[in-house]
Amino acid sequence: MEILHVDMDAFFASVEQFDHPEWRGRPVIVGAGPHERGVVSTCSYEARTFGVHSAMPSRTAYALCPQGIFVAPRMRRYQEVSDAAFEVFSHYSPFVQGVSVDEAFLDVTGTTHLFGGRVALAEKLRAEIKAACGVTCSVGLAPNRLLAKIGSEQRKPDGLFEMPFESEAIRAFLAPKPIGILWGVGKKTESVLQGYGYRTCGDLQRADPRFLEQVLGESAAESIRAHAFGEDDSGFDCEDAAEKSVSRENTFPEDVSDRAVVRAALLELVQDVGRRFRGETRWALTAKLKLRDAAFNTFSRQVRFELPARDDMTFREKALELFDGMWSEAGGRTWSVRLVGFGVTDFTDDPGEGEPTLFGPDPRVAQREKRERLAAALDAIQGLLGVRR
């Protein structure tokens, strides 16, 4: 396979600098105000030189960088630019797996010959993103998703890196790299492994598998050691012509334990899923929620809608029902969330008329139709404002 990982550089801050030329080259910090309780969503590379980073309390960011330009997030604007970027992605492959508004994987195995090879394809994509969106992106090119993700981190910002494609070369490339670059190695797992002397991928490559199983458990040990060799069998999941589901995910720059932050990110995903789902006349029967923790454990829940649904309000209700239930199931354990995702599945072209009652039609149908009209009106307004599906 030939996989691209595209990561939009400091996305929210880059959009702000594009829209405000006078801010270019200056430290821009997107998130809560400098004297408010809240955190930094993202920041420009100029701000990062002062030690500011995502998920940092805004008051701390101000103490580090008082000359920073603090900006409240404009999610509608960021989604508009994201939609333009995903439109560009579709020019290079029909197989696009969105991870978040600023990140995606593309399977370009069958299209590289159309652009003069995989490196030429990647360079043309980067140039088109900059022309169409006004922001830069970093691209990793590799034989699987794991390595493509690692590759995109090698020459940030505004860079392209082609990872090795041969097994021995992959192993040699990863050997000196810190274990923290691997999927499944969060801060806690990294600390445990370092306690036993495993600091680089090469250390894990040489490790006794049986000892790793004792330290991490069989499943985690097998997965992490495979990743240390650059092996990734997670496959490629995208929304193809015969869509079976519509979903979106958000991978946080750093693990998040703040329930409110995760919940807010979930609600943004719900809105995005709803708008994209309504690109066709259809209804969904099932809502799905995914949480992935710092140790790369994935927890999924799903629930059926009372009636087939296609409106944001119903999607939001089920998403929060699943989220609240999953969060409370922790039983006192503190969540450390790496990724949150939401989607809908089980599609139907016929919404049905509900269950008749002794007093006439199912009243839930009237409520559904009212919500659908509201969703359609909001979609129309967003269309007038330039927000694309």
C-alpha positions in Angstrom: 0.0 0.0 0.0 0.9 3.6 -0.4 -0.6 5.8 2.3 -0.4 9.6 2.9 -0.9 11.1 6.3 -1.8 14.8 5.9 -1.6 17.0 8.9 -2.6 20.7 8.6 0.1 22.7 10.4 -1.1 24.5 13.6 -4.5 24.5 11.8 -6.7 26.9 13.8 -3.9 29.4 14.3 -2.8 29.2 10.6 -6.4 30.0 9.5 -6.4 33.0 11.8 -3.1 34.2 10.4 -4.3 33.7 6.9 -7.5 35.7 7.6 -5.5 38.4 9.5 -2.3 39.1 7.5 -1.1 41.5 10.2 -0.8 38.5 12.6 1.6 36.5 10.4 4.9 35.9 12.0 3.4 36.7 15.4 2.4 34.4 18.3 -1.3 33.5 17.9 -3.0 31.5 20.6 -6.5 30.1 19.9 -8.6 29.1 22.9 -9.8 30.7 26.1 -8.8 34.3 26.9 -5.6 35.1 28.8 -7.5 35.7 32.0 -10.2 33.1 31.7 -10.5 29.6 33.0 -9.9 27.5 30.0 -7.2 26.0 27.8 -5.3 26.6 24.6 -6.8 24.8 21.7 -3.8 25.3 19.4 -1.2 28.0 18.8 1.1 29.1 16.0 4.7 28.0 15.8 5.8 31.5 16.9 3.9 30.9 20.2 5.5 27.5 20.6 8.9 29.0 20.8 7.8 30.5 24.1 6.7 27.1 25.5 3.0 27.4 24.7 1.2 24.3 23.7 -2.2 22.8 23.2 -4.2 21.9 26.3 -2.2 24.3 28.4 -4.2 26.6 30.7 -4.6 30.0 29.0 -3.4 31.8 32.1 -0.1 29.8 31.9 0.2 30.6 28.2 -0.2 34.3 29.0 2.5 34.1 31.7 4.8 32.5 29.1 3.9 34.7 26.2 2.2 38.0 27.3 2.6 39.5 23.8 0.6 36.6 22.3 -2.5 37.3 20.3 -5.3 35.4 22.1 -8.2 34.5 19.8 -11.5 32.7 20.5 -12.1 29.7 18.3 -14.2 30.2 15.1 -15.3 26.6 14.5 -17.5 27.4 11.6 -14.6 29.1 9.7 -12.2 26.2 10.5 -14.8 23.7 9.2 -15.1 25.7 6.0 -11.4 25.5 5.4 -11.4 21.8 6.4 -14.1 21.1 3.9 -12.0 22.8 1.2 -9.0 20.7 2.2 -11.0 17.5 2.0 -12.3 18.5 -1.4 -8.6 18.7 -2.5 -7.9 15.3 -1.0 -10.6 13.8 -3.2 -8.7 15.0 -6.2 -5.9 12.6 -5.4 -7.7 9.5 -4.1 -11.3 8.2 -3.7 -10.2 6.6 -0.4 -9.9 9.3 2.3 -10.1 8.6 6.0 -10.7 11.7 8.0 -9.3 11.7 11.5 -10.3 15.2 12.5 -10.9 18.6 10.8 -7.2 19.0 10.2 -5.9 15.5 9.7 -6.6 12.6 7.2 -5.1 9.5 5.7 -5.3 8.9 2.0 -4.8 5.5 0.2 -3.1 6.6 -3.0 -2.0 3.1 -4.1 -4.1 3.1 -7.2 -3.6 6.8 -8.2 0.2 7.5 -7.9 0.7 6.6 -11.6 -1.6 9.4 -12.6 0.7 12.0 -11.0 4.1 10.8 -11.9 4.7 8.7 -8.7 3.9 9.0 -5.0 6.3 11.8 -4.2 5.1 13.9 -7.1 1.5 13.2 -6.0 2.3 14.4 -2.5 4.0 17.5 -3.6 1.1 18.5 -5.9 -1.4 17.8 -3.1 0.6 20.1 -0.7 0.7 22.9 -3.3 -3.0 22.6 -4.0 -3.8 22.7 -0.3 -1.9 25.9 0.1 -3.5 27.5 -3.0 -7.0 26.4 -2.1 -6.9 26.9 1.7 -4.2 29.4 2.4 -2.5 27.2 5.0 0.3 24.7 4.9 0.3 21.0 5.7 2.9 18.3 6.5 2.7 15.0 4.7 4.1 11.5 5.5 4.3 8.9 2.8 4.6 5.3 3.8 3.4 1.7 3.3 0.9 1.9 6.3 -1.0 4.3 8.5 1.4 4.1 11.5 4.5 4.9 9.4 2.7 7.6 7.5 1.7 9.3 10.8 5.3 9.1 12.0 6.5 10.4 8.7 4.4 13.6 8.8 6.0 14.5 12.0 9.6 14.4 10.6 9.6 17.7 8.7 7.0 19.9 10.3 5.9 22.5 9.5 5.2 22.5 5.7 7.2 19.4 4.9 7.1 16.1 3.1 8.8 13.0 4.3 8.9 9.6 2.5 9.4 6.7 5.0 11.3 3.6 4.0 9.2 0.9 2.3 11.5 -2.2 2.9 11.3 -4.1 6.1 14.9 -3.9 7.1 15.1 -0.2 6.3 12.0 0.5 8.3 13.4 -1.4 11.3 16.7 0.6 11.0 14.9 3.9 10.7 12.7 3.3 13.8 15.5 1.7 16.0 16.9 5.0 17.4 13.5 6.7 17.7 11.9 7.2 21.2 9.1 4.8 22.1 6.7 7.7 22.5 6.2 8.0 18.8 4.5 4.6 18.6 0.7 4.1 18.7 -0.2 2.5 22.0 2.6 4.2 24.0 0.9 6.9 26.0 2.7 8.7 28.9 1.8 6.1 31.5 2.9 3.2 29.3 6.1 5.1 28.3 6.9 5.6 31.9 6.4 1.9 32.7 8.6 0.8 29.8 11.3 3.3 30.6 11.4 1.9 34.1 12.6 -1.4 32.6 15.1 0.3 30.3 13.0 0.4 27.1 13.6 3.9 25.7 13.9 3.5 22.0 12.1 1.4 19.4 15.3 -0.6 19.0 15.0 -1.6 22.7 11.5 -2.9 22.0 12.7 -4.7 18.8 15.3 -6.6 20.9 13.0 -7.2 23.9 11.9 -10.6 25.1 8.2 -10.9 24.0 7.4 -13.0 27.1 8.8 -10.3 29.5 6.8 -7.6 27.7 3.7 -9.6 28.2 4.3 -9.8 31.9 4.8 -6.0 32.0 2.0 -4.9 29.7 -0.3 -7.8 29.2 -0.4 -10.1 26.1 -2.5 -7.9 23.8 -0.7 -4.6 24.4 2.7 -6.2 24.3 2.1 -7.8 21.0 0.7 -4.6 19.5 3.4 -2.3 20.7 6.3 -4.6 19.7 4.8 -5.0 16.2 4.6 -1.2 16.0 8.3 -1.0 17.0 9.0 -2.9 13.8 6.8 -0.6 11.8 4.0 -3.2 11.4 0.4 -1.9 11.3 -2.5 -4.2 10.5 -5.2 -1.7 11.4 -6.4 -1.5 7.8 -7.9 1.5 6.1 -11.4 2.7 6.8 -12.9 5.3 4.6 -16.4 6.4 3.5 -16.6 4.9 0.0 -19.4 5.0 -2.6 -21.4 2.4 -0.7 -21.3 4.2 2.6 -22.1 1.9 5.5 -21.5 4.7 8.1 -20.7 8.4 8.4 -18.3 9.2 11.2 -15.7 11.7 12.3 -12.9 11.5 14.9 -10.8 14.0 16.8 -7.3 13.0 18.0 -6.2 15.4 20.7 -2.6 16.8 20.5 -2.2 15.7 24.1 -4.2 13.3 26.2 -7.2 15.1 27.8 -8.7 14.3 31.2 -11.1 17.3 31.4 -14.6 15.9 30.7 -15.9 19.3 29.5 -13.1 19.5 26.8 -13.9 16.0 25.5 -17.6 16.7 25.5 -17.2 19.9 23.6 -15.1 18.1 21.0 -17.7 15.5 20.7 -20.5 18.0 20.0 -18.4 19.5 17.2 -18.1 16.1 15.6 -21.8 15.5 15.9 -22.5 18.7 14.0 -20.0 17.7 11.3 -21.5 14.2 11.0 -25.0 15.6 10.7 -24.2 18.1 8.0 -22.2 15.5 5.9 -24.9 12.9 6.5 -27.6 15.1 5.1 -25.8 15.4 1.8 -28.2 12.6 0.7 -31.8 11.9 1.6 -31.5 9.1 4.1 -32.0 8.3 7.8 -29.8 6.5 10.3 -30.9 3.8 12.7 -27.9 3.7 15.0 -25.5 6.1 16.7 -22.0 5.1 17.7 -19.4 6.6 20.1 -15.7 5.8 20.4 -13.2 6.8 23.1 -9.5 5.9 23.0 -7.4 6.3 26.1 -3.8 7.1 26.6 -2.8 3.4 26.6 -4.5 3.1 23.1 -7.4 1.1 24.5 -10.5 1.7 22.4 -14.0 1.7 24.0 -17.1 1.8 21.7 -20.8 2.0 22.5 -23.8 2.2 20.2 -27.5 2.8 20.6 -30.5 2.7 18.3 -32.6 5.8 17.7 -36.2 5.5 18.7 -37.1 6.4 15.1 -34.9 6.7 12.0 -33.1 10.1 12.4 -31.1 12.6 10.3 -31.2 15.8 12.4 -28.5 17.3 14.7 -30.7 17.5 17.8 -31.4 13.8 17.8 -27.8 12.9 17.0 -26.7 15.1 19.8 -29.0 13.6 22.3 -27.8 10.1 21.6 -24.2 11.1 21.5 -24.4 12.7 25.0 -26.4 9.7 26.3 -23.6 7.4 25.2 -20.9 9.7 26.4 -22.4 10.3 29.9 -22.9 6.5 30.3 -19.4 5.6 29.2 -17.8 8.3 31.3 -19.7 7.2 34.4 -18.8 3.6 33.8 -15.2 4.4 34.7 -16.2 3.9 38.3 -13.9 6.5 39.7 -11.1 5.9 37.3 -9.8 9.1 35.6 -10.2 9.1 31.9 -7.2 10.2 29.9 -8.6 10.5 26.4 -6.5 10.4 23.2 -9.3 10.3 20.7 -13.1 10.8 20.6 -15.3 9.8 17.7 -18.9 9.8 16.7 -20.8 8.2 13.8 -24.1 7.0 12.5 -24.8 3.8 10.7 -27.6 1.4 9.5 -29.1 3.6 6.8 -32.6 3.5 5.4 -34.3 5.4 2.6 -37.6 5.2 4.3 -38.1 6.9 7.7 -41.3 5.1 8.4 -44.4 6.4 10.2 -43.7 5.2 13.7 -46.2 3.3 15.8 -49.8 4.4 15.5 -51.6 5.1 18.8 -55.2 5.0 19.9 -55.3 8.8 19.3 -53.8 8.8 15.8 -50.3 8.9 14.3 -47.2 8.5 16.3 -46.5 12.0 17.9 -42.8 11.3 17.7 -43.0 11.5 13.9 -44.2 15.1 14.1 -41.4 16.0 16.4 -38.9 14.4 14.0 -40.2 16.3 11.1 -40.0 19.6 13.0 -36.3 18.8 13.9 -35.6 17.9 10.3 -37.0 21.2 9.1 -34.8 23.1 11.6 -31.7 21.1 10.5 -32.5 21.9 6.9 -32.8 25.6 7.7 -29.5 25.6 9.5 -27.8 23.8 6.6 -29.2 26.4 4.2 -27.8 29.2 6.4 -24.4 27.6 6.6 -24.5 27.2 2.8 -25.1 30.9 2.4 -22.2 31.6 4.7 -19.9 29.4 2.6 -19.7 26.3 4.8 -19.4 23.3 2.3 -20.4 19.7 2.8 
